[in-house]
Amino acid sequence: MDDTSVPIASTPHNDQHSTLRNISATTGEDIQMRWFFLRLVAIWILATVVLTFILFCLTRNPYCFSGLGLLAPPFYILYRIVRFLFPKNDRDYEVKLEKIKAKYTAKQYYKKR
């Protein structure tokens, strides 16, 4: 392999993800549980934001905004749910591969200097 060639990684197939999604979403009870959990996370986010600002208005203490740190867990949960519901398509993997190739060639160029 010469210095300019980049090993090409195979892109994951979306068939595996869709199969897993179809298997795990077969029962109505699972779907109800997911919607309940999504509602719970949405209420958590809204309550944290509203209560933090109400507390600030009552006390005028800027330390009240440290309560916004409670938003990190629900946003991470939403991130995971969105990644599961909307998996990457082949184009996203191609763009990522091109970025890796560009980084590799730049690294090889500067290594030769």
N, C-alpha and C positions, 0 to 999 in steps of 0.2 A: 504494500500500500504506500503510495507516495504521500508527500506532506500536504498536498492540497485536497486529497480526498477525505471525505467525512463518512464514518460508518452510519448507515441509515437504520434507524430503529423502526421496528414495525409499529404501526398505529394500532391501538386496541380497537377491537370490534365493538360496535354498539349493540350487536346481537346479544352479547352476554349481559349487558346492562338491562336491555329491554326484557330479556327472559327472567332475570331476577326480579325486575319490577312487576312483571305479570304474575309470577309465583307468589310474591309477598302481598299483592293487592287483591287476592282472590276473594277474601271473606268480607262481608259487610261490616263485621265487628272491627276489623283492622282499619277500615276506612273511617268509621265513626271515631275510633281512638285517635287517629291522625288528625281529624278535624278538631277534636276536643283539645288536643295538644297544641295545635296551631292557634286556636282561640285563646288558650291559656297564655301562650307566649305573647300574643298581641295585647292582651290585657296587662300583662306584666310590663311591657314596653310603655304603654300609655300611662299606666298608674305611676311608674317611676318618673316619667317626665313631668306629669301634672303635679304630683306631690312634691317633687323637688322645687318647682317654680312657686308653688303655693307656700312652701316652707320658707323660701327666700323672701317672698313678699311680706310674710308675717314677721320675720326676724331681721331682715336686711343683713344677714351674715353670709358672706361669699363662700364660707366653708360648706354651706348647704349644697353647693353644686358638686361636692364630692359624692353625693348620692347618685349622680349620673353614672358612676362606675358600676352600678348594678345593671346597666344595660349591656355589658359585655357578654354575659352568658346567653341571653335571648338572641342577640344578634349572631352569635356563633351558631346557635341552633338553627336560626333562619337560614344562615349561609349553607349549612349542611343540607337542609331540606331543599333549598333551591338547587343546589348542585345535584341532588338526587332526582328532582323532578325535571330538570333541564340539563341533561348530560351534554358534553361537548360533542360537536359534530366533526366530521373528517377535516373540514376546512380549518377549524381551530388547531387541530394537530399539525396540519401542514404549515400554518403560520408559526407555530412554536418550533417546528423543525427548521424552518428557514432562519429563525432567530438564533438557534443553536449553531447552525452552519456558519452564519455571519460572525458569531462570537468566536468560533473555532478558527476560522480563516484569519480573523484579526489577531488572535493569539499567536498563530503560526507566523504571521507577518512580523509581529513585534519580536518574536523569539529569534528570527533570522537576523534582525538588526543588530 
